[in-house]
Structure formats: structure tokens, C-alpha cells
Amino acid sequence: MDMADPAALADSDPAIIQRVLGGARAEFETLVRRHNQRLFRAARAIVKSDVEAEDVLQQTWLEVYRHLGQFRGDAQFTTWATRIAVNAALAHARKTPVIAEVVDSPVTHTPVDDVGNAQLGKLLERCLAELPQGSREVMVLRDVLELDTAETAAALGVSEEAVRVRLHRARAAVAASLVDRMDGVYKFDGARCDRITARVMASLP
């Protein structure tokens, strides 16, 4: 976008935000459509299903709308909104119970599944490699090796609070990094965008 172009300036995120804050509520839809895919993928990297990701995404947009006046422009709007999506997804994942599923028929495994899993595995490896030392070790011990907080703290010689803080930051960083690498993973089509946008706009206070 050429920011020297008056039309581009008028269509920028900050300009739209100011108009929404000024009472042009309907223009919030432009922000939703513009950033829906990124926020969906951020949520979907954390929660277990597309349905859960859609619920988190709707909640995220409502939170964004309620706190829009707090956006100061210190970072890009998309970065600010992605942080809200990641935090909402992490909160959802923490409170969602793990329920064993009973399947009457065997699960059909296809080559497409293998490709998708391989792609996601490589993406995760790259994202983990980018984490700073300390955060990476915590995430591997907690989320890969499944040590609890006390065991992780003992293994690394740090406090349990440090483990919790580093793990939260690492998960948020990995989720945000995955969003930028997810072409071909966690598909987001026009119908889903339309559905979520309609739900968000209908739910605005």
C-alpha cells in the first residue's frame, strides 16, 4: 500500500479505526474481513478444531471492538489483534476439558493427512528454532516431553513462576510465527470468512 496515496491512507487500518471510534460502526467489517484469515490461523494453531477456532475468532473480534480505543498504534493493528487472538485461544485451550472420544468405525488415514502433518511438523520445528534460549527449552520440556511445571523448573534450575512466564511467551510467539508460514495449512475460505464476519457484526454491542 502506497501510504503517500490519499486513498490508501483513508483505507489504512488506523484511519478505519478512527472512523469506527467516531461512530462509523459498520466500517468495523472492513477490519474483520481484512484480518480474519490471520487471526483464524493464530487461533487454530492453538485449539483443537476449526469449530473451536471459529468460536475463538468471534470472541477475539468482540474483544478487539470493545478495546479498540486502547489501540495506540505503537505496533501494527494486525500484530495487536493477533496477540488478542493468541491469548483468547490459550485461555480457551486451558479451560477446555480433554474428553476421550469413542469411535465406532476405524479412522481413515489418507496420504493427504500425512502431507499436512509433515508440513505442520516442519513449521513447528522452524518456529521452535526461532525462540530465544530459555523459552525454547521450557516449551520442549512442557509441551513435547510433557513434564509438569515443577519438573521443568527443577530440570532448568529456575523458579516455577519463570517456567509459567516463559511458556506463555513461547506459546504466543510460536502461534504468531506459525500464522505467517501457514499457506496450505488450516485452510480459510471465503464462505468461512463470510460466516464469521456476519456473526461478529451481529454480536457487536
C-alpha positions, -999 to +999 in steps of 0.1 A: +000+000+000+014+034-010+010+055+021+016+086+001-017+079-017-046+097+000-069+069-009-045+044+006-043+065+038-080+066+040-082+029+037-054+022+063-062+003+095-056+034+117-079+056+096-107+029+097-102+026+134-106+063+139-139+063+119-152+033+139-144+050+171-161+081+158-194+062+153-190+045+119-197+011+134-203-006+100-167+001+090-155-024+115-165-051+090-136-040+068-111-047+096-128-081+102-126-092+066-090-078+062-076-098+091-099-127+095-076-153+079-045-143+100-064-144+133-082-176+124-048-193+118-034-179+150-063-194+170-063-227+150-026-232+158-036-235+195-071-250+197-080-285+185-106-279+158-118-254+131-151-251+151-132-241+183-110-217+162-142-200+148-156-195+183-122-181+195-121-158+165-156-144+171-146-138+208-114-121+196-132-097+173-156-087+201-127-081+224-109-061+197-141-040+192-145-034+230-109-023+234-104-005+201-099+028+219-069+013+236-050+007+203-023+034+203-005+025+171+027+015+188+026-017+168+006-026+136-030-033+142-027-068+129+001-075+155-021-061+183-051-081+172-031-113+168-019-110+204-056-108+215-064-139+194-035-159+208-044-150+244-081-159+237-070-192+222-047-201+251-074-193+276-099-214+257-074-243+255-067-241+292-104-244+302-114-270+276-115-304+292-099-333+274-127-358+266-119-392+253-137-399+220-153-433+213-152-440+176-173-469+163-155-472+130-118-471+123-104-437+114-095-434+077-059-422+073-050-407+039-018-395+022-032-360+024-032-363+062+005-373+061+014-343+039-005-320+062+011-334+094+046-333+078+041-296+068+029-287+102+058-306+118+083-287+098+066-254+105+067-261+142+104-270+141+112-237+124+092-217+149+108-235+179+142-228+164+135-191+164+126-190+201+152-175+224+172-198+246+153-204+278+119-202+263+126-229+237+138-254+264+107-246+286+083-252+257+100-285+247+100-298+282+064-288+289+047-294+256+068-320+239+082-341+267+051-333+289+069-326+321+049-307+347+058-272+359+077-283+389+097-309+370+106-284+343+117-258+369+139-284+386+154-295+353+163-260+343+172-247+377+146-218+375+115-210+395+081-224+387+069-188+380+097-184+355+086-216+338+050-203+336+060-169+322+084-184+296+059-210+285+032-184+280+056-162+259+069-191+239+034-204+230+023-169+220+055-164+199+052-198+182+015-193+174+022-158+159+051-171+139+030-200+125+004-176+112+030-161+088+040-195+075+007-213+070-001-212+033-016-246+026-023-254+063-055-245+081-075-235+051-096-204+053-121-200+025-145-172+016-175-189+030-159-192+064-149-155+063-185-145+054-199-166+082-176-153+109-180-117+097-218-120+098-216-134+133-192-108+146-212-078+132-244-092+145-229-096+180-213-061+183-226-042+214 
